[in-house]
Structure formats: structure tokens, C-alpha cells
Amino acid sequence: MNTTATATAQTPDFEAIKTKQNAAWSSGDYAIVGTTLQIVGEQLAEALDVRSGQSVLDVAAGNGNFTLAAARRWADVTSTDYVPALLQRGAERAQADRLAVNFHFADAEDLPFTDAHFDVVASTYGVMFTPNQQQAAAEMLRVCRPGGRIGLANWTPDGFVGAVFKIIGRYVPPPQGVKSPALWGTREHLDTLFGAGASEIRIEEKDFAFRYRSPEHFMEIFREFYGPVHKAFGALDAERQNAMYRDLLALIDEFNVADDGTMVVPSRYLEVVIVRR
């Protein structure tokens, strides 16, 4: 048996996958969705006890929710992403609020910073989407100083967003060999990713409420502006597009706690604080 050929066949082509992911996140306009999540960045900054003068890194920052939260606390913030358009949107927000932030193009799996460079390293719903999860976690640990803190906000598999992932995966299967991003929303996986480099891992379950004018409004926004959903619909023929649309509306109906025609859907996530060993 040719074990080398077998191992090669089973190892995902992470670079090719990242190229496709980049195209997905570059499509639509994630910032339209991302700005609604700002409260999560603020809460994570509080959980991490971000203080003035600290060196802070936001990994896979998107349009900068945690970036802005840390900058508002007078930290020295570096905001990174591998989608230039998202960095630009973050820069526009920082400029509007007159916040000093260093924006830097960077791959979460290959951060261009020296070892132990930052007091705080964080990511809100960002690094969890990297294809090589172990490498991304190792990079966050590497650039965080001993005794520093790593903060994460990760959707859970059993919450609303986790269920959205599952529905989309039924219609557009993920690349073979790539682990689900929702694994970052489990204690066991976080222990696997960070346990060897951590002296402490604190986890709190929280809910973020998606608030939209109606379920149909949510679908309109996510279908047009949220890259992965936008790309998923684009990969299907009309019949399967309609079927996935109906399944997602049914899911919203299952989770929706509003009774006035609007949409208020709590989605479970983990707020994580890791103390670097």
C-alpha cells in the first residue's frame, strides 16, 4: 500500500480552500452584517479586561468590531484580515470614530508578527473559519506573550448559526477533510487547540440576538451581503435555491421569539478567555 499517496489524498489543499474562502468573503458586503454584531466585540473586550496601552491584535477582524472596542479602551490595536475590502471598511469606521488603529493584511494561519508580541490576541467569529484550525490556534498562541490573554467569540454547533451551517452544508457540502468551524464552539475542541499552551481556559455561554425587520428581511440581507450564504445560493439551481430558502425560513421560525412579525433569534456562542502559559 502506498501510504504517502494515501496521506496526500486525505490531506486537504488548505491554500486552494483559502483562495475559495477569500472569494466568498469578498463577495457581497459582510460589513452590512458585521456591524450588527458590535456588542459582541464590546463584551469580549470587557471579558479580556483590555486596558490602555496594551498591545492588542484582532485576528480575522472582518470589519473591526473587536478592533474598535479595544481602541475605545485606548489600547494599541493592530487589526488584521486577509480580505482587503473588509480591512478598508474597518479603517473607515475607525476614522469616523477618530480611533488610532494599525490595519494590516494578514493570514490568520501565518501571522507576520514576532513571538510573544501582543498582550491580547482576539477574534470574534473570524478565526473559527480558517481551514487549518490547529495552525491558526498555534499562531494565536505564538504571538501572545506568556501571561497574556487570547479572547474568542465562537458560534456553537447547537445554536442558530450552527444550524444554519448544517442546512447550507446539506446543499453545498464543505471541502473534504476540512473540520466544521462550529467545532470552535465546543469546550473539547478548544482544549485540543489551545490546552497545551494555556494555563487557564475560561468559557461562558452567551446568546447574541439577531434582530431584523422580519425573517424575510434577514434572508434578504444574508443572501445578498453575507459572502458564504451569497456563494451557496449562487452554486445552486433555482429549484434547490428555493428549497434551501424554505429550509432556512423554517429554521428561523423555530428559533424566533418575536410575536409581532419581526425577527428576534437568539444564537448561542461561546465567549472564551485563554491565559497564555
N, C-alpha and C positions, 0 to 999 in steps of 0.2 A: 504493500500500500504506500502511495506517495503522500507522506504526511505533510510535506511542505506545500504541495499543491492544495491539499485539503484545507490547511490553515489559511492559505491565501484566499481560497474561495469563501471561507467563512468570515474573514476579516472585512468589515465594511470599508469602502473607499471614503474616508472621512472628508478629504478635500473636495471630492466631487459632490458629496452631500452638502457640505457648507456652501458650495457655489450655488446649488439649487435653493438652499435656505436663504441665502443672501438675496437671490432674485425674488423669493416670496416676500421677505420682509421689506424689500424695496418697492414692491407693488402696493397699490392702494396708498393709504396715508395713515400709518399706525398712530401718529400723534393725535389724530381725532379721537381714537380710543384711549390712548395712553394718558391724556390729560385728565380723564375721568378717574384715574387711579391714584391721583396725587396724595390722597390721605394715607395710602399705604406707605409711601416714602417718608412722610412725616412721622408716622407711628414707628417705623423701623429706626429712624434717626433717634427717636426718644429711647427705644429699647436698647440701642447701642450706646446711649449716653454720649452722643457726639458733642465735642467741646471745641471752643475757639482755639485756633492754632494747630489743631490736629491735622495730620496728613491723611486725606481720605481718597479712596479710589472707588468709583462706581463702574462695575463691570457689566457689559452688555446693557448699557444705561438707557437704551431707547431714546425717548425724547426728554429724559432727565428728571424724573420725579424724585428719586433719592438724591441726585446731584443737587437739585435746588434746595431740598430740605436740609442737606448738610451745609450748603453755602449760606443759608439763612442763619445757621448757627455759627457763622464766622470761621468755619473750617477751611483749610487749604485743599480744595477739591479738584481732582482730575476725573473727568468724565470720558468713558471710552465706549466705543461700539464699532462694529465692522460694516455698518451701513451709513455712508456719509450723509445721506439725506436726514437721518434721524439725529446725527450729531448737529447738523445745521439747525434743526428745529429746537434742540436743546439750547443751542447758543442764542437763538432768537429769544427764547424765554428768559434766559439769564440776563441778556442785555435789557429786556423790558423791565426786569426787576432790579437792574443795576447791581447784579451779583458778579463777583470775580470768580471765574471758573476756567480751568485749563481743559479744553476739549482735544481729544487725542484719538485718532483712528487706531484701533487695536482689535486683534482676535483674542477672544477670551481664553482660547487654548494655547496662546503663545503671547503672553503679556510682555510688552517691551520695557520692563522695569527691573531694577536690580533686586536681589533678595532682601527681604525684611525692610522694604522701602516705606511701607504705609502703616499708620496706626490703626486704621479702619479700612476694611475692604467689604464691599456690599454689592448686592444685586437684587432688584425687585422684578420677578417674573421675566428674567433675562437669561442668566447663565444656565438655567434649567433646560433651555432649548438647544444647548450645544450637543453635537452628535457624539463627541468623545468626552463623556461625562467625567471619567476619572482624571483625564488630563486637565480639564477645566478646574476641577476641585483642587488638584495639585498646584496649579498656577495661583489660585487664590491663596492657598496656604503659603506658597513660596514668597509672594510679595508682601505678606503681612508679617510684621515684626513679632517676635516672641512676646507673649503677653498682650498682644493686640487682639482686636475683635473682628470677626467675619460675620456679616449680617445677611440674611436671606429672607425673601418672601416668595414662597413656592406654592402653587396650586396643588391640592391633594387629588388623588385618584377618585375618591368617592364624592367629591363636591361637584358643583355645577360645571365648572370649566373642565374638570376631569371627565365628566360625562359627555361634554361637547367633543373632547378629543376622541373619545371612543366612537361616537357616531361618525365623525369625519373619517376615522380610521377604517370603518366598515366600507365606506365608499371609495376612499383613496388610501390604500394601505401605505404605511410608512416604509422607508427603505429597510431592506432585510438586514437584520443584525444590529439595528440601532435601538437602544433602550428608550422606553417611553419617558418623556420629560416629566410626567406626573410622578415618577418614582422619587423625584426630589421632594415630593410632598409626603414622604414616609420616613419615620424615625429610623427604620432598619437601613434604608439606603443612605441616609445621611451619615449614619455610623460607619458604613462601609467607605463612603467617600472621604470623610473628614476625621474619623475616630483616631487614626494613628497620629495625626498632627494636632490633636486638640486636647487640652486639659479639662475642658468642660463644653458640653453642648446643651444649651437651654432651648426648649421648644414650647411655643404656645399656639394652640389652635385658635384661629380667628375667622371671622366672616367678613368679606367685602360684599357690599350690596350693589349689584348692577341696577342702576336706576335709569329707565328710558321711558319715552312717551307711551310706548306700547310694545308688546312682543314683536310686532311687525317693524316698528322703528328700530329696535335692536338688530333685527335681521338685516334691515336695510343698511345700517351703519357697518356692521361686521362684514357683510357680503361685499360692500364697496371699498372699505378702508382697512380692514384687518387682513394683512397680507396672506397668512396661511388659509384663512377661510375664503378669501378672494381667489386664491390659486386653486383651492379644492373645487369650488364651483366651476371655475374655468376648465378644469380637467374632465368634467362630466358632460354627457349629452343632456338634452333638455329634459328627458324623462327622469333620469337619475338626479338631475338638479332639483326637480320638483319633489322627488321622493326625499332627498336629504333635507330640503327646506321644511317639508311637513314633519319629519322626524325631529328637527331642531325646535320647531314651534311646539310640538308635543312635549319636548323636554322642558322648555320654558314654562309651559302650563303646569307641569309637575312641580317645579320649584317656585313659581311665582307666588308671593304672599300678598300682592296688591289685589284689592277687590273693586277698584274704580276704573278699570280699563288700562291703567298704566302698568309698567313692569318694575317690580322690586324683587330681585332674585339674589338672595344671599349665596355666596360661593365660598366654600371653606378653603382656607390656606394655612400654611404653617409660617409663623414668624420665628425665625431661628437666629440665635446669638451663639457664636462659637468663639471660645477663647483659645487663641493660638498657643500651643505648647512651647 
